[in-house]
Each structure stands twice: as structure tokens, then as C-alpha cells.
Amino acid sequence: MIAAAYVMGLDYGTDSVRCILVDARNGAEMAAAVYYYPRWKEGLFCNPSKQVFRQHPLDYIEGLEATIKECLNKVSPEVRAAVKALSVDTTGSSPVAVDATGKPLALSPEFSNNPNAMFVLWKDHSSVKEAASLNEHAVKFPVNYLQFVGGIYSSEWFWAKLLHILKEDEQVRNSIASFVEHCDWIPFLLTGGNNAKDVKRGVCSAGHKALWAESFNGLPPDEFFSSWDPLLKGFTSKLFSETYTADKAAGIISAEWAQKLGLPTDVVIGIGAFDAHMGAVGGQIEPYHLSKVMGTSTCDMLVAPKKDMEGKLVKGICGQVNGSVIPGLVGLEAGQSAFGDAYAWFKNLISYPLSQIEDDVLRNSLSDSIIKNLSAAASSPIQPIDELAVDWLNGRRTPDANQLLKGAILNLNLASDAPRVFKAVVEATCFGAKAIVDRFVDEGIPVKGLIGLGGVAKKSPYIMQVMADVMNMPIRIHKANKPAR
């Protein structure tokens, strides 16, 4: 008889954190819970017109407590006592400035309302200029330190965000002791960490966003960063050299957090990773099958044997890192900066009058039916005279990151109604997805199949059918409910 053993997972998305409790013996779901970030929901600390998107660490901490306790309250005391491990995935790159103890600056009174002291969300593009200057700077060095991130550094990533905050905010600059990804900070928090130098960094976040590489023996040298901008002189010494794959332990839950959450004191806390990478694992990724986690944006993951990748560097993607998805395999990441966000934008655009309806039930009912009705009306064959769109409503992530690009809708005329324009937006996102597949193939990486995960994949047969038609290959839709960022 196998002894009872249960494990928990926390998935931090853009709008909410989700928790699940699973029987480790057979994979059966025992309980689940969702917590929507209240400060984020109110739009606090964000400025969309300037592409500034920040999240307060209290949203994450309160969500952690609420969802874990809710899951535990749904099961018996015997199940609660047999919880053995807890692991975390998050959006990324979503780093935060911390003090010497590893505490985010926003948790101190003097920084509590300072967006620069909060987590810089993945979709924050306020560091476009810094990313551009890094790309110009990198070509001056004999070693190509951008070779494992597709050759182009993005404003969505670690170093561009760090420099932007250091340049913009003197108070944060004088107080920062380190810069930590969300997926690395939560395990540090749960294990009772009190020294920023002790944060265990996952190879997933470090390799894909922070320029860590095995062939560099860690991060690029201080000279690379200090000659980019003097504000970064010595900063690598505040960071890390060692990284860990997600199958390793960050430590044991602290006594304080075990008591606070109602968990056993011997629960193992896993190394954190990014949501799309772990979503690919849950979606049963296999070599050369593209796992598309489709939510507000897409993150496209592909894994390949290490020997197959020797001498290959894929241009214009979001990194290729050994062990970032599955230990022993090279993980390759791509994606689109807007996917579900594009549909949500169009829905909000045409439904603005609904926002004036005071009856919440009626307003929500009408709003919830819009995409379904648009999909039904748009399900007609593609015609040459149809409206056309470009899907860069939030810039372009891959191929070839460029967050300055804008979306567009063409061929509009007086017959252009909502279903036809919606159809153009859907086709644009699907052809944007095809551009990623084409890049992999052009670079010698075959794509043998597609795996769809996330809210859009589960909820919209129409969009998935257009995707399959555009790609000219079937998509396996995974049954697990794993919303993407």
C-alpha cells in the first residue's frame, strides 16, 4: 500500500493566483481555489498609456494565503496532514527591487505606494529605450552575450527593467540590495529567507530573461553591464551565479508560514519557474511539439534534446536554455505580446455603452456573451476582400522582439461590421502564431505538432479552428484548466 501523499501548486497569473491540491499517487484533483488581485483589479499603480504595469507584493501574499487556506478547508484533516510539497510558477519577467533581507521595497512604509518598488509585470514596456540601448551595446563585445536569447533583448525582461528603475527613481536606487523575479521570491518567502543573497534562482528565469548561461559560467561580466550604464557597476555581485532546475528544492517551509497556512512543518518548497514553462510540463510537452499557452498573451514552448541543439542558435526568440522546462532537454521560448488581450481590447471597444448600465447582473450577462456571439458570426470562409489586421497591439514579442510596433486594421469600409473586424483580429493573432512556427522551421527546428493550453484554447473552438487552418496542422487541446498570462 502506497502511503497518502499530496502536493500543492500555486500559479500566479496576470489577474489572479490559482491554487490546486493534488493526490500525488494518482494525480486526482482534491481542491482548487482562485484569488483575484484586488489592487490590480482597481488599476492601481499602472498607467497603460505609458505601458506601465506594476503589481503590489501584498496582492501576491494575500492571494497565497487565501487560496492555500481555501484548498485546505475543502479537504479532511488527514489530507492536510499528508501534504508533502508545494511549488510555484509565475508570470515573467516580473522582477522586484528588494532590500538586504530580501523583502520587496514596497512592503516598507516609505515605498508602499511607489510603483518602482513593486513587481514590474511581464507586460510592462516602460523600458523600451533601455532594451534598445542594450541591443546596441551588446554588439561591441567579442562575445555575443545575447546569443541565447535570440540575439535581441526585450523591454519585457530583467536587465532593461532594472536599469529603467535605477535611472528613474533615486530613492529606489539608494535602497535596492538585489533584483528578484517573482517566481524566485515566493519560494524564498515560504522558506523563511531573510538574506537577499540566499535567494535560489531558477534556471528558467535566469536563462531566459537575465542572460545567465552555462557557457558564460553565470551572468555576463560586470564590465558588460557597467560599460552599458555606470549605474549598474558592481550590480552582478548583488545577484547570483548558481541556478537550479524546477525539480530541485528551494528548502523546507518555515515554521511561521506552516502555522499561518495550516500546513505540516516538513513541506518541501520547490524551485520556482515561469508559468508557460511549467504549463508545458503539465500539458505533456514532448520534443519538437510546440506547447502554446494561450491567455492574455501566448507563450510558446518547445523542447529538444541537448545533442540536437549543439551549434544551433535560434534567432529572434525568447531564449534557449538547458533544463528550463524539463531537466536534460533544451527549452526554447517564443510568444506573442497580445493574444487574448487583443480579443479583450476589441470586446471592450465595442461594448463601451454596456459599462454605463447600472444593473451588474444584466451588464455582466451581456458582456459575457459578446465573444461567443462574435465567434459564431465570424465563422465564414476567408475572403480576399475581408478586412485585415496586424496583431501588434502590445508590440511584438517574437519573432524579433520590438515593443515599439503597433497594431493596425486595414480594408475598412462602410460594410465593416463587428464580426468582420473581429474575424480580422483573430486571423491576425493566428498568422502571428504562424510566424513563430515559420521562424523555428527556418532555423532548422522542426515543429511536429501543436498543444493548446489556457483559457482561450479551452473556451474558443472558433479561434482554435482558425489556428489549425492557418498552421495547416491539428492542435491537441489539453483538458487541464491552465490560464496563461
VENWOQUI-V864304 format. One record per residue. N is the residue number from 1. SS is DSSP state (H for helix, E for strand, - for the rest). PSI is psi in degrees with one decimal (NA if undefined). D_CENTER is the distance of its C-alpha to the mean C-alpha in Angstrom with 2 decimals. Layout:
# VENWOQUI-V864304
n = [N & N]
ss = [SS & SS]
psi = [PSI & PSI]
d_center = [D_CENTER & D_CENTER]
This chain:
# VENWOQUI-V864304
n = [1 & 2 & 3 & 4 & 5 & 6 & 7 & 8 & 9 & 10 & 11 & 12 & 13 & 14 & 15 & 16 & 17 & 18 & 19 & 20 & 21 & 22 & 23 & 24 & 25 & 26 & 27 & 28 & 29 & 30 & 31 & 32 & 33 & 34 & 35 & 36 & 37 & 38 & 39 & 40 & 41 & 42 & 43 & 44 & 45 & 46 & 47 & 48 & 49 & 50 & 51 & 52 & 53 & 54 & 55 & 56 & 57 & 58 & 59 & 60 & 61 & 62 & 63 & 64 & 65 & 66 & 67 & 68 & 69 & 70 & 71 & 72 & 73 & 74 & 75 & 76 & 77 & 78 & 79 & 80 & 81 & 82 & 83 & 84 & 85 & 86 & 87 & 88 & 89 & 90 & 91 & 92 & 93 & 94 & 95 & 96 & 97 & 98 & 99 & 100 & 101 & 102 & 103 & 104 & 105 & 106 & 107 & 108 & 109 & 110 & 111 & 112 & 113 & 114 & 115 & 116 & 117 & 118 & 119 & 120 & 121 & 122 & 123 & 124 & 125 & 126 & 127 & 128 & 129 & 130 & 131 & 132 & 133 & 134 & 135 & 136 & 137 & 138 & 139 & 140 & 141 & 142 & 143 & 144 & 145 & 146 & 147 & 148 & 149 & 150 & 151 & 152 & 153 & 154 & 155 & 156 & 157 & 158 & 159 & 160 & 161 & 162 & 163 & 164 & 165 & 166 & 167 & 168 & 169 & 170 & 171 & 172 & 173 & 174 & 175 & 176 & 177 & 178 & 179 & 180 & 181 & 182 & 183 & 184 & 185 & 186 & 187 & 188 & 189 & 190 & 191 & 192 & 193 & 194 & 195 & 196 & 197 & 198 & 199 & 200 & 201 & 202 & 203 & 204 & 205 & 206 & 207 & 208 & 209 & 210 & 211 & 212 & 213 & 214 & 215 & 216 & 217 & 218 & 219 & 220 & 221 & 222 & 223 & 224 & 225 & 226 & 227 & 228 & 229 & 230 & 231 & 232 & 233 & 234 & 235 & 236 & 237 & 238 & 239 & 240 & 241 & 242 & 243 & 244 & 245 & 246 & 247 & 248 & 249 & 250 & 251 & 252 & 253 & 254 & 255 & 256 & 257 & 258 & 259 & 260 & 261 & 262 & 263 & 264 & 265 & 266 & 267 & 268 & 269 & 270 & 271 & 272 & 273 & 274 & 275 & 276 & 277 & 278 & 279 & 280 & 281 & 282 & 283 & 284 & 285 & 286 & 287 & 288 & 289 & 290 & 291 & 292 & 293 & 294 & 295 & 296 & 297 & 298 & 299 & 300 & 301 & 302 & 303 & 304 & 305 & 306 & 307 & 308 & 309 & 310 & 311 & 312 & 313 & 314 & 315 & 316 & 317 & 318 & 319 & 320 & 321 & 322 & 323 & 324 & 325 & 326 & 327 & 328 & 329 & 330 & 331 & 332 & 333 & 334 & 335 & 336 & 337 & 338 & 339 & 340 & 341 & 342 & 343 & 344 & 345 & 346 & 347 & 348 & 349 & 350 & 351 & 352 & 353 & 354 & 355 & 356 & 357 & 358 & 359 & 360 & 361 & 362 & 363 & 364 & 365 & 366 & 367 & 368 & 369 & 370 & 371 & 372 & 373 & 374 & 375 & 376 & 377 & 378 & 379 & 380 & 381 & 382 & 383 & 384 & 385 & 386 & 387 & 388 & 389 & 390 & 391 & 392 & 393 & 394 & 395 & 396 & 397 & 398 & 399 & 400 & 401 & 402 & 403 & 404 & 405 & 406 & 407 & 408 & 409 & 410 & 411 & 412 & 413 & 414 & 415 & 416 & 417 & 418 & 419 & 420 & 421 & 422 & 423 & 424 & 425 & 426 & 427 & 428 & 429 & 430 & 431 & 432 & 433 & 434 & 435 & 436 & 437 & 438 & 439 & 440 & 441 & 442 & 443 & 444 & 445 & 446 & 447 & 448 & 449 & 450 & 451 & 452 & 453 & 454 & 455 & 456 & 457 & 458 & 459 & 460 & 461 & 462 & 463 & 464 & 465 & 466 & 467 & 468 & 469 & 470 & 471 & 472 & 473 & 474 & 475 & 476 & 477 & 478 & 479 & 480 & 481 & 482 & 483 & 484 & 485]
ss = [- & - & - & - & - & E & E & E & E & E & E & E & - & - & - & E & E & E & E & E & E & E & E & - & - & - & - & - & E & E & E & E & E & E & E & E & - & H & H & H & H & - & - & - & - & - & E & H & H & H & - & E & - & E & E & - & H & H & H & H & H & H & H & H & H & H & H & H & H & H & H & H & H & - & - & - & H & H & H & H & H & - & E & E & E & E & E & E & E & E & - & - & - & - & E & E & E & E & - & - & - & - & - & E & H & H & H & - & H & H & H & - & - & - & H & H & H & - & E & E & - & - & - & - & - & - & - & H & H & H & H & H & H & H & H & H & H & H & - & - & - & - & - & - & - & - & H & H & H & - & - & - & - & - & - & - & - & H & H & H & H & H & H & H & H & H & H & H & - & H & H & H & H & H & H & - & - & E & E & E & E & H & H & H & H & H & H & H & H & H & - & - & - & - & - & H & H & H & - & - & E & E & H & H & H & H & H & H & H & - & - & - & E & H & H & H & - & E & - & - & - & H & H & H & H & H & - & - & - & H & H & H & - & - & H & H & H & H & - & - & - & - & E & E & - & - & - & - & E & E & E & E & - & - & H & H & H & H & H & H & H & - & - & - & - & - & - & E & E & E & - & - & E & E & H & H & H & H & H & H & H & H & - & - & - & - & - & - & E & E & E & E & E & E & - & - & - & E & E & E & E & E & E & E & E & H & H & H & H & - & - & - & - & - & - & - & - & - & - & E & E & E & - & - & - & - & - & - & E & E & E & E & E & E & E & E & - & - & - & H & H & H & H & H & H & H & H & H & H & H & - & H & H & H & H & H & - & - & - & H & H & H & H & H & H & H & H & H & - & H & H & H & H & H & H & H & H & H & - & - & - & - & - & - & - & - & - & E & E & E & - & - & - & - & - & E & - & - & - & - & - & E & - & - & - & - & - & E & E & E & - & - & - & - & - & - & - & H & H & H & H & H & H & H & H & H & H & H & H & H & H & H & H & H & H & H & H & H & H & H & H & H & - & - & - & - & - & - & E & E & E & E & E & - & H & H & H & H & H & - & H & H & H & H & H & H & H & H & H & H & H & - & - & - & E & E & E & - & - & - & - & - & - & - & -]
psi = [127.3 & 130.0 & 147.1 & 135.7 & 132.2 & 149.4 & 154.9 & 148.7 & 140.1 & 126.6 & 106.7 & 110.5 & -169.3 & -40.0 & -20.8 & 168.1 & 137.6 & 141.3 & 143.1 & 142.9 & 124.9 & 143.3 & 114.5 & -15.1 & -29.9 & 1.1 & 5.8 & 133.9 & 124.6 & -35.8 & 156.6 & 156.0 & 152.6 & 141.2 & 122.2 & 130.2 & 116.9 & -39.1 & -40.8 & -41.9 & -32.0 & -5.3 & 17.5 & 146.9 & 18.0 & 152.5 & 86.2 & -32.1 & -25.3 & 9.8 & 38.1 & 119.4 & 108.5 & 150.7 & 137.0 & 136.0 & -24.6 & -31.3 & -40.1 & -43.6 & -46.6 & -36.8 & -38.5 & -50.8 & -46.1 & -45.5 & -40.6 & -44.7 & -38.7 & -43.5 & -44.5 & -32.4 & -16.2 & -6.4 & 171.3 & 161.7 & -31.8 & -39.4 & -45.7 & -39.0 & -15.8 & 13.5 & 126.2 & -27.3 & 157.4 & 130.4 & 162.4 & 139.7 & 156.0 & 171.8 & 165.8 & 152.7 & 118.5 & 73.3 & 167.9 & 147.7 & 131.0 & 161.0 & -172.7 & -24.2 & -3.4 & 7.6 & 130.0 & 137.8 & -31.4 & -13.2 & -1.9 & 144.0 & -39.7 & -14.4 & 6.6 & -23.5 & 20.4 & 109.7 & -29.2 & -12.4 & 5.6 & 177.4 & 129.8 & 103.2 & 153.9 & -36.1 & 3.0 & 120.1 & 27.3 & -11.2 & 33.1 & -44.2 & -39.6 & -41.4 & -42.4 & -41.3 & -32.3 & -40.0 & -38.4 & -37.5 & -38.3 & -28.8 & -10.1 & -8.7 & 143.2 & -30.4 & 130.9 & 96.5 & -3.2 & 7.1 & -29.2 & 4.6 & 32.0 & 3.7 & -3.0 & 125.9 & 142.9 & 152.8 & -10.5 & -1.7 & 168.6 & -61.0 & -38.2 & -41.1 & -40.1 & -49.7 & -38.9 & -44.2 & -41.5 & -38.4 & -35.3 & -28.3 & 103.0 & -37.3 & -44.0 & -41.0 & -36.7 & -11.2 & -16.0 & 133.9 & -24.0 & 172.8 & 124.6 & 133.4 & 147.9 & -44.5 & -22.0 & -25.8 & -39.0 & -46.9 & -38.2 & -43.2 & -48.9 & -25.6 & 6.1 & 26.6 & 141.7 & 17.8 & 118.9 & -27.8 & -14.7 & 0.1 & 125.1 & 120.6 & 131.4 & 144.4 & -25.4 & -56.5 & -40.4 & -40.9 & -38.8 & -24.4 & -24.6 & 8.0 & 15.9 & 138.6 & 144.3 & -40.7 & -16.4 & -4.0 & 34.6 & -141.7 & 159.4 & 157.4 & 159.8 & -35.5 & -36.7 & -43.8 & -41.7 & -30.6 & -18.6 & -48.3 & 128.8 & -23.1 & -19.6 & 1.7 & 124.5 & -0.4 & -29.6 & -28.0 & -17.3 & -2.0 & -111.3 & 162.1 & -27.0 & 143.7 & 167.9 & 145.1 & 162.7 & -7.3 & 0.1 & 163.1 & 137.9 & -22.7 & -166.0 & 143.5 & 140.2 & 155.9 & -38.4 & -47.2 & -32.3 & -45.0 & -42.1 & -37.4 & -16.3 & 30.2 & 157.0 & 155.3 & -4.4 & 17.4 & 129.8 & 132.1 & 123.8 & 162.0 & 137.9 & 162.0 & 176.8 & 151.2 & -44.8 & -37.3 & -43.6 & -29.3 & -36.6 & -39.2 & -48.2 & -28.0 & 12.1 & 48.3 & 147.9 & 159.2 & 132.9 & 15.5 & 127.9 & 116.2 & 114.0 & 106.8 & 107.6 & 109.7 & -128.6 & -38.9 & -174.4 & 147.5 & 120.9 & 119.9 & 138.8 & 139.3 & 147.1 & 147.7 & 142.2 & -38.8 & -30.9 & -23.5 & -2.1 & 123.2 & 1.4 & 129.7 & 115.9 & 121.1 & 142.2 & 15.6 & -172.5 & 28.5 & 151.6 & 117.3 & 127.1 & 122.6 & 7.0 & -21.7 & -59.6 & 126.5 & 133.3 & -12.5 & 147.2 & 128.4 & 128.8 & 130.3 & 137.2 & -171.1 & 174.6 & 137.2 & -23.1 & 127.0 & -85.1 & -31.6 & -34.1 & -41.7 & -39.6 & -38.9 & -46.6 & -40.1 & -46.7 & -34.3 & -49.0 & -15.8 & 15.5 & -43.2 & -28.4 & -29.0 & -16.2 & -7.5 & 126.0 & -24.4 & 107.0 & -42.7 & -47.0 & -45.1 & -45.5 & -37.5 & -46.4 & -42.2 & -40.8 & -21.5 & -7.4 & -53.2 & -40.5 & -45.4 & -39.8 & -40.4 & -43.3 & -41.9 & -27.4 & -7.5 & 66.1 & 158.0 & 148.0 & 131.5 & 146.1 & -25.0 & 2.0 & 157.4 & 151.6 & 151.3 & 157.3 & 134.7 & 17.8 & 47.1 & -20.5 & 35.5 & -173.8 & 126.5 & -57.5 & 156.4 & 147.5 & 81.2 & 130.9 & 99.0 & 0.1 & -13.0 & 151.5 & 158.3 & 167.4 & 151.1 & 127.0 & 167.9 & 26.1 & 141.7 & -175.6 & -9.1 & 0.1 & 100.5 & 179.4 & -45.5 & -37.6 & -39.9 & -39.0 & -42.1 & -41.3 & -40.2 & -42.6 & -46.5 & -36.8 & -45.0 & -35.7 & -37.8 & -29.8 & -37.5 & -38.5 & -34.1 & -32.3 & -46.3 & -44.4 & -38.7 & -46.0 & -48.8 & -44.1 & -28.1 & 10.3 & 16.1 & 105.7 & 147.5 & 107.7 & -14.2 & 168.4 & 140.2 & 121.5 & 130.1 & 163.7 & 174.2 & -44.8 & -42.1 & -39.6 & -33.5 & -18.1 & 88.2 & -33.6 & -50.3 & -39.4 & -34.2 & -41.9 & -41.7 & -47.0 & -40.0 & -45.6 & -41.8 & -20.0 & 40.5 & 151.7 & 157.4 & 126.1 & 118.5 & 118.6 & 139.8 & -24.8 & 141.9 & 90.0 & 84.8 & 143.0 & 173.7 & NA]
d_center = [39.43 & 35.80 & 35.09 & 32.61 & 29.14 & 26.01 & 22.40 & 19.64 & 15.87 & 13.56 & 10.21 & 8.72 & 7.21 & 7.88 & 11.53 & 12.42 & 12.46 & 14.03 & 16.48 & 18.51 & 21.74 & 22.93 & 26.27 & 25.72 & 28.99 & 28.12 & 24.51 & 25.86 & 23.74 & 25.78 & 23.87 & 20.66 & 19.73 & 17.35 & 17.36 & 16.45 & 16.01 & 19.45 & 19.08 & 16.01 & 17.98 & 20.86 & 19.02 & 20.02 & 19.13 & 17.64 & 19.51 & 18.11 & 21.19 & 20.19 & 16.44 & 16.09 & 13.42 & 13.87 & 13.60 & 16.51 & 16.34 & 18.92 & 16.61 & 14.69 & 18.07 & 19.86 & 17.28 & 17.54 & 21.31 & 21.64 & 19.72 & 21.17 & 24.61 & 24.47 & 23.73 & 26.50 & 28.88 & 28.66 & 30.03 & 33.25 & 34.05 & 34.52 & 30.95 & 29.64 & 31.88 & 30.56 & 26.84 & 26.25 & 22.62 & 19.27 & 15.84 & 12.43 & 8.78 & 6.17 & 3.04 & 4.15 & 6.67 & 7.90 & 11.43 & 14.69 & 18.37 & 20.39 & 24.13 & 26.19 & 25.66 & 21.87 & 21.77 & 19.50 & 22.03 & 21.30 & 22.86 & 26.12 & 28.47 & 28.84 & 25.11 & 24.30 & 24.01 & 22.83 & 19.39 & 19.44 & 19.71 & 16.55 & 12.85 & 11.85 & 8.77 & 6.31 & 8.69 & 11.69 & 13.97 & 16.97 & 17.26 & 18.17 & 21.61 & 20.52 & 18.38 & 21.43 & 23.80 & 21.97 & 22.21 & 25.89 & 26.44 & 25.10 & 27.82 & 30.49 & 29.92 & 31.52 & 28.44 & 25.44 & 22.70 & 20.14 & 21.31 & 18.45 & 15.73 & 17.63 & 20.10 & 18.27 & 16.24 & 13.82 & 13.85 & 10.06 & 10.78 & 12.63 & 16.27 & 16.46 & 15.10 & 17.51 & 20.43 & 19.97 & 20.21 & 23.09 & 24.93 & 24.53 & 25.27 & 28.25 & 28.02 & 24.55 & 25.75 & 28.72 & 26.92 & 23.79 & 24.27 & 20.89 & 17.26 & 14.80 & 11.08 & 10.17 & 9.84 & 13.24 & 14.84 & 14.91 & 16.89 & 19.02 & 19.76 & 20.74 & 22.95 & 24.80 & 23.91 & 26.02 & 25.80 & 22.89 & 24.19 & 23.66 & 19.85 & 18.92 & 16.08 & 14.21 & 14.85 & 11.32 & 10.10 & 13.65 & 14.26 & 11.42 & 11.14 & 14.40 & 16.96 & 18.14 & 20.17 & 22.88 & 25.27 & 25.04 & 25.71 & 22.75 & 21.57 & 23.63 & 26.83 & 27.40 & 29.56 & 26.72 & 24.93 & 28.15 & 29.66 & 26.65 & 27.20 & 29.63 & 27.36 & 25.35 & 28.53 & 28.27 & 24.65 & 23.77 & 26.27 & 24.14 & 21.15 & 21.39 & 22.86 & 22.13 & 18.95 & 18.55 & 17.22 & 15.65 & 19.11 & 20.63 & 21.37 & 20.40 & 23.63 & 25.44 & 24.68 & 26.84 & 29.93 & 28.87 & 25.60 & 27.37 & 30.02 & 27.76 & 25.71 & 28.66 & 27.41 & 29.69 & 30.04 & 29.29 & 25.75 & 23.76 & 20.30 & 18.05 & 16.04 & 12.38 & 9.52 & 5.82 & 5.49 & 6.16 & 8.74 & 10.35 & 10.30 & 12.23 & 14.57 & 15.24 & 15.85 & 18.52 & 17.39 & 20.43 & 21.34 & 21.12 & 19.56 & 16.43 & 13.92 & 12.30 & 9.65 & 10.80 & 9.94 & 9.78 & 8.48 & 8.68 & 7.33 & 10.75 & 11.78 & 15.42 & 17.47 & 20.96 & 23.76 & 24.07 & 27.60 & 26.59 & 24.31 & 27.06 & 27.85 & 25.07 & 22.53 & 20.48 & 20.54 & 17.92 & 14.77 & 11.76 & 13.72 & 15.87 & 16.07 & 18.56 & 17.37 & 13.60 & 13.44 & 17.10 & 19.66 & 22.21 & 20.26 & 18.50 & 14.88 & 14.24 & 10.99 & 11.27 & 10.06 & 11.16 & 10.30 & 12.07 & 12.97 & 13.56 & 13.65 & 16.61 & 18.43 & 17.91 & 19.30 & 22.28 & 22.90 & 23.03 & 25.22 & 27.82 & 27.81 & 28.46 & 31.95 & 30.58 & 29.09 & 32.74 & 33.75 & 34.46 & 34.50 & 31.03 & 31.71 & 33.01 & 30.29 & 27.46 & 29.39 & 29.90 & 26.33 & 24.94 & 27.31 & 26.52 & 23.90 & 25.98 & 29.13 & 27.71 & 26.52 & 29.99 & 31.74 & 29.64 & 30.31 & 33.00 & 33.46 & 32.09 & 34.96 & 35.60 & 36.37 & 33.11 & 30.96 & 28.28 & 24.93 & 22.38 & 18.73 & 17.69 & 17.50 & 14.55 & 15.66 & 14.95 & 12.10 & 14.19 & 16.91 & 17.98 & 15.57 & 17.51 & 16.15 & 19.80 & 20.31 & 21.07 & 21.37 & 24.87 & 27.03 & 30.33 & 33.61 & 33.82 & 37.28 & 39.06 & 38.24 & 34.46 & 33.53 & 30.25 & 29.84 & 30.54 & 28.06 & 25.38 & 26.29 & 25.86 & 22.32 & 21.45 & 23.25 & 21.49 & 17.97 & 19.54 & 21.34 & 18.25 & 16.83 & 20.23 & 20.09 & 17.31 & 19.56 & 22.51 & 21.09 & 20.54 & 24.05 & 25.62 & 24.41 & 26.04 & 23.15 & 24.26 & 22.10 & 24.17 & 22.27 & 19.26 & 17.44 & 15.86 & 13.58 & 12.20 & 14.16 & 15.41 & 16.53 & 18.49 & 19.91 & 21.05 & 23.55 & 24.56 & 21.29 & 21.00 & 24.64 & 24.22 & 21.37 & 23.76 & 26.62 & 24.93 & 23.67 & 27.03 & 25.66 & 24.93 & 21.58 & 21.44 & 19.65 & 18.55 & 20.15 & 17.64 & 15.92 & 12.20 & 10.58 & 7.29 & 5.17]
